Amino acid sequence: MSSSSTSEKQSKAERVRRASHAGSWYTDNSSKLEEELGTWLQASKLTKSPDVRGVIAPHAGYSYSGRCAAFAFGNIDPTKFSRVFLLGPSHHYYTPNCALTKATIYSTPLGDLPIDLEVVEELQATGKFEFMDLNKDEAEHSMEMHLPYLAKVFHGHPVKIVPILVGALSSESEAMYGRLLAKYVDDPKNFFSVSSDFCHWGYRFSYTYYDKKHGAIHKSIEALDRMGMDIIETGDADAFKKYLKEYDNTICGRHPISVFLHMLKNSAMKININFLQYEQSSQCRNMRDSSVSYASAAAKLADDEEMANCN
């Protein structure tokens, strides 16, 4: 077979997920995007850590959450990892399961990120995952908003990605997927990027919880979010579920976060989550206002002293 025929066959086999939100949720100008992300990463003043194995980061338009997200992605040491698992919530279609991509490449203005097809096949073989059509994949923004940061941080370092769309899971399913995926946490070459915004407050979100003891509405929202963040830091998925049931905080990535907590619980590694940044799109002062909250966290291997305290 000629080399041209081979390349034709390869190109036909390629299924590219376009950067469908570039040009709207973030700039599609590669040099501007490079500069923007670089500025935010530098401003975070974070040191890349080989012990950081995962992040929780927001997924709103970059004008809202891009600066906050830098406090997650700025932790990544790209020399340590060859694979990134993406866990993002589904905003556009209902599924009670987790879904895998049919794409072979995820495109970004800063370069393409290849899908780890072997791992996708491995996950498919468990019988626990469905596939999302390419149009559903491209409609979803929760994982796409992490891609430019990953392309930027891993530039010059070969990396493959494993996108997992996390549906509206039951508590039992969250635990099941956590157990199933825990073995990938044990591989030090794997990194995890968990996508979630925090409180969506206002009439347009049908959520106006307000505890007046905290003063202004935005202070009440922050207190509510920080309560949830503190529980996530404990690693207790059941306590997080109880918090969500009690306050119904509109954390859109509740299911990816819960799966991640179960993954860490079932891993042989001791990994702690620590939130590093919290922001709101605006400060709500009256009931006509609205806002979305953003929080960034790093999931880091426990040091020797922390391990000793656990034993």
C-alpha positions as CSV (number, residue, x, y, z in Angstrom):
1,M,0.0,0.0,0.0
2,S,1.3,3.4,-0.9
3,S,2.1,6.0,1.8
4,S,-0.7,8.3,0.4
5,S,-3.3,5.5,0.7
6,T,-2.2,4.9,4.2
7,S,-2.5,8.5,5.2
8,E,-5.9,8.7,3.5
9,K,-7.1,5.7,5.5
10,Q,-5.8,7.3,8.7
11,S,-7.5,10.6,8.0
12,K,-10.8,8.8,7.3
13,A,-10.5,7.0,10.7
14,E,-9.9,10.3,12.5
15,R,-13.0,11.8,14.1
16,V,-12.3,15.3,15.3
17,R,-14.3,17.1,18.0
18,R,-14.2,20.7,17.0
19,A,-13.5,23.5,19.5
20,S,-17.1,24.4,19.2
21,H,-17.1,27.1,21.9
22,A,-14.0,28.9,20.6
23,G,-14.9,32.3,19.4
24,S,-17.7,32.7,21.9
25,W,-16.9,31.3,25.3
26,Y,-13.2,32.0,24.7
27,T,-11.1,33.5,21.9
28,D,-10.4,31.4,18.9
29,N,-7.3,33.5,18.2
30,S,-4.4,31.2,19.2
31,S,-1.9,33.9,20.0
32,K,-4.4,35.9,22.1
33,L,-5.5,32.7,23.9
34,E,-1.9,31.7,24.6
35,E,-1.2,35.2,26.1
36,E,-4.4,35.2,28.1
37,L,-3.8,31.8,29.7
38,G,-0.2,32.6,30.3
39,T,-1.0,35.8,32.1
40,W,-3.5,34.1,34.4
41,L,-1.1,31.2,35.1
42,Q,1.6,33.7,36.0
43,A,-0.7,35.7,38.2
44,S,-1.6,32.6,40.2
45,K,2.0,32.4,41.4
46,L,1.7,28.6,41.7
47,T,4.6,26.3,41.6
48,K,4.2,23.1,39.5
49,S,4.0,20.2,41.8
50,P,4.8,16.5,40.9
51,D,2.5,15.5,43.8
52,V,-0.6,17.1,42.4
53,R,-2.6,14.3,40.7
54,G,-5.8,16.1,39.8
55,V,-7.8,19.3,39.9
56,I,-11.3,20.6,40.2
57,A,-11.8,23.6,38.0
58,P,-14.7,25.7,36.6
59,H,-16.0,25.7,33.1
60,A,-17.7,29.0,32.4
61,G,-16.6,31.4,29.7
62,Y,-13.1,32.6,30.3
63,S,-14.1,36.2,30.9
64,Y,-15.9,34.9,34.0
65,S,-13.9,31.9,35.2
66,G,-10.6,31.8,33.3
67,R,-8.6,33.6,36.1
68,C,-10.0,31.2,38.8
69,A,-9.2,28.1,36.6
70,A,-5.5,29.1,36.5
71,F,-5.3,28.2,40.2
72,A,-6.1,24.6,39.3
73,F,-4.1,24.2,36.1
74,G,-1.1,26.1,37.3
75,N,-0.3,23.2,39.7
76,I,0.3,20.6,36.9
77,D,3.8,19.3,36.3
78,P,3.5,18.2,32.6
79,T,6.7,16.1,32.8
80,K,5.1,13.6,35.2
81,F,1.9,12.7,33.2
82,S,1.1,11.1,29.9
83,R,-2.7,10.8,30.2
84,V,-5.4,13.1,31.5
85,F,-8.9,11.8,32.5
86,L,-11.6,14.5,32.1
87,L,-14.8,14.2,34.1
88,G,-17.5,16.7,33.2
89,P,-21.2,17.0,33.8
90,S,-23.8,16.8,31.0
91,H,-25.8,20.1,30.5
92,H,-27.6,19.2,27.3
93,Y,-28.9,15.7,27.4
94,Y,-30.0,13.3,30.1
95,T,-28.3,10.0,30.8
96,P,-28.2,8.0,34.0
97,N,-24.7,6.7,33.0
98,C,-21.3,7.9,32.1
99,A,-20.6,8.4,28.4
100,L,-17.4,8.1,26.3
101,T,-16.5,10.1,23.2
102,K,-16.6,8.7,19.7
103,A,-13.9,11.3,18.6
104,T,-10.2,10.3,18.2
105,I,-9.0,14.0,18.6
106,Y,-10.2,16.9,20.6
107,S,-9.2,20.1,18.8
108,T,-8.2,23.4,20.5
109,P,-6.9,26.7,19.2
110,L,-3.6,25.8,20.9
111,G,-3.3,22.4,19.2
112,D,-5.0,19.0,19.1
113,L,-5.3,16.6,22.0
114,P,-5.5,12.9,21.0
115,I,-7.9,10.5,22.7
116,D,-6.4,7.5,24.4
117,L,-8.3,4.9,22.4
118,E,-6.9,1.9,24.3
119,V,-8.3,3.2,27.6
120,V,-11.7,4.1,25.9
121,E,-11.9,0.5,24.6
122,E,-11.0,-0.8,28.1
123,L,-13.7,1.3,29.7
124,Q,-16.2,0.3,27.0
125,A,-15.5,-3.4,27.7
126,T,-16.8,-3.0,31.3
127,G,-20.3,-2.6,29.8
128,K,-20.9,0.4,32.2
129,F,-20.4,3.2,29.7
130,E,-22.4,4.5,26.7
131,F,-21.1,6.6,23.8
132,M,-22.1,10.2,23.1
133,D,-22.7,11.2,19.5
134,L,-20.2,13.8,18.1
135,N,-23.0,16.5,18.0
136,K,-23.8,15.9,21.7
137,D,-20.0,16.0,22.4
138,E,-19.6,19.3,20.7
139,A,-22.7,20.8,22.3
140,E,-21.2,20.2,25.8
141,H,-18.9,22.8,27.2
142,S,-17.9,21.3,30.6
143,M,-14.9,19.5,29.4
144,E,-14.0,21.7,26.4
145,M,-13.3,24.7,28.8
146,H,-10.5,22.7,30.4
147,L,-8.9,21.8,27.0
148,P,-7.0,25.0,26.2
149,Y,-5.5,25.1,29.6
150,L,-4.4,21.5,29.2
151,A,-3.0,22.2,25.7
152,K,-1.1,25.1,27.1
153,V,0.3,23.4,30.2
154,F,1.2,20.2,28.3
155,H,2.7,22.0,25.3
156,G,5.8,20.1,24.2
157,H,4.9,17.1,26.4
158,P,3.1,14.2,24.7
159,V,-0.3,13.6,26.4
160,K,-3.5,11.7,25.6
161,I,-6.9,12.4,27.1
162,V,-9.8,10.3,28.2
163,P,-13.0,12.4,28.3
164,I,-15.8,11.0,30.4
165,L,-19.2,12.7,30.4
166,V,-20.8,12.1,33.8
167,G,-24.6,11.9,33.7
168,A,-27.3,12.3,36.4
169,L,-26.0,9.4,38.4
170,S,-27.6,7.8,41.4
171,S,-25.5,7.5,44.6
172,E,-25.0,3.8,43.9
173,S,-23.8,4.6,40.4
174,E,-21.4,7.3,41.6
175,A,-19.9,4.7,44.0
176,M,-19.7,2.1,41.2
177,Y,-17.9,4.3,38.7
178,G,-15.6,5.5,41.5
179,R,-14.6,1.9,42.3
180,L,-14.2,1.1,38.5
181,L,-12.0,4.1,37.9
182,A,-9.9,4.0,41.1
183,K,-7.3,1.7,39.5
184,Y,-6.4,4.6,37.2
185,V,-5.6,6.8,40.1
186,D,-3.0,4.2,41.2
187,D,-1.1,4.8,38.0
188,P,1.3,7.8,38.6
189,K,1.2,8.7,34.9
190,N,-2.5,9.6,35.1
191,F,-3.9,13.0,35.9
192,F,-7.6,14.0,36.6
193,S,-9.4,17.1,35.5
194,V,-12.8,17.4,37.2
195,S,-15.1,20.1,35.8
196,S,-17.6,22.0,38.0
197,D,-18.9,25.5,38.7
198,F,-20.4,26.1,42.1
199,C,-23.6,27.9,43.2
200,H,-25.8,29.2,40.4
201,W,-27.9,31.8,42.3
202,G,-30.9,33.8,41.2
203,Y,-34.4,33.5,39.9
204,R,-33.1,32.5,36.4
205,F,-31.5,29.4,38.1
206,S,-34.6,28.8,40.3
207,Y,-32.4,29.0,43.3
208,T,-32.4,31.8,45.9
209,Y,-31.3,30.3,49.2
210,Y,-30.4,33.1,51.5
211,D,-29.2,32.9,55.1
212,K,-29.4,36.4,56.5
213,K,-27.0,35.7,59.3
214,H,-24.2,36.1,56.9
215,G,-25.2,39.6,55.9
216,A,-25.3,40.4,52.1
217,I,-26.6,37.8,49.7
218,H,-23.2,37.2,48.1
219,K,-21.8,36.5,51.6
220,S,-24.5,33.9,52.2
221,I,-23.7,32.3,48.8
222,E,-20.0,32.2,49.7
223,A,-20.7,30.6,53.1
224,L,-22.9,28.0,51.4
225,D,-20.2,27.2,48.8
226,R,-17.4,27.1,51.4
227,M,-19.4,24.6,53.4
228,G,-19.5,22.4,50.4
229,M,-15.9,22.9,49.6
230,D,-14.9,22.0,53.2
231,I,-16.8,18.8,52.9
232,I,-15.2,18.0,49.6
233,E,-11.8,18.5,51.2
234,T,-12.7,15.8,53.8
235,G,-13.0,13.3,50.9
236,D,-16.3,12.1,52.3
237,A,-18.7,11.4,49.4
238,D,-21.6,10.5,51.7
239,A,-21.2,13.8,53.6
240,F,-21.2,15.7,50.3
241,K,-24.4,13.9,49.2
242,K,-26.0,14.8,52.6
243,Y,-25.0,18.5,52.1
244,L,-26.4,18.6,48.6
245,K,-29.7,17.0,49.8
246,E,-30.0,19.5,52.7
247,Y,-29.2,22.7,50.8
248,D,-29.7,21.7,47.2
249,N,-26.7,23.9,46.2
250,T,-26.7,24.2,42.4
251,I,-23.2,22.8,41.9
252,C,-23.5,21.6,38.3
253,G,-20.5,19.2,38.6
254,R,-21.9,17.5,41.7
255,H,-21.8,14.1,40.0
256,P,-18.2,14.3,38.6
257,I,-17.0,15.5,42.0
258,S,-18.8,12.6,43.7
259,V,-17.3,10.1,41.3
260,F,-13.9,11.6,41.9
261,L,-14.3,11.4,45.7
262,H,-15.2,7.7,45.4
263,M,-12.2,7.2,43.1
264,L,-9.9,8.6,45.7
265,K,-11.5,6.6,48.5
266,N,-11.0,3.4,46.6
267,S,-7.4,4.2,45.5
268,A,-4.3,2.7,47.1
269,M,-2.9,6.3,47.1
270,K,-3.7,8.8,49.9
271,I,-4.7,12.0,48.1
272,N,-6.0,15.1,49.7
273,I,-8.1,17.8,48.0
274,N,-7.4,21.4,48.8
275,F,-9.3,24.4,47.4
276,L,-7.0,27.3,46.4
277,Q,-9.3,29.9,44.9
278,Y,-12.9,31.0,45.1
279,E,-14.7,33.7,43.0
280,Q,-18.1,34.9,42.0
281,S,-19.2,36.2,38.6
282,S,-20.9,39.2,40.5
283,Q,-21.9,40.1,44.0
284,C,-25.6,39.6,44.6
285,R,-27.1,42.3,46.9
286,N,-30.8,42.0,46.1
287,M,-33.2,39.3,45.0
288,R,-33.2,40.5,41.4
289,D,-29.4,39.8,41.1
290,S,-27.8,36.6,39.9
291,S,-24.4,35.0,40.0
292,V,-22.3,31.9,39.4
293,S,-19.6,30.8,41.7
294,Y,-16.2,29.3,40.7
295,A,-13.7,27.3,42.8
296,S,-10.4,25.7,41.9
297,A,-8.8,22.9,43.9
298,A,-5.7,20.6,43.7
299,A,-5.8,16.9,44.6
300,K,-2.3,16.2,46.0
301,L,-0.5,13.1,47.3
302,A,-0.3,13.2,51.1
303,D,3.2,13.7,52.5
304,D,4.8,11.3,55.0
305,E,3.6,13.2,58.0
306,E,0.0,13.2,56.7
307,M,0.3,9.5,56.0
308,A,1.5,8.8,59.5
309,N,-1.5,10.7,61.0
310,C,-3.8,8.6,58.9
311,N,-2.4,5.3,60.3
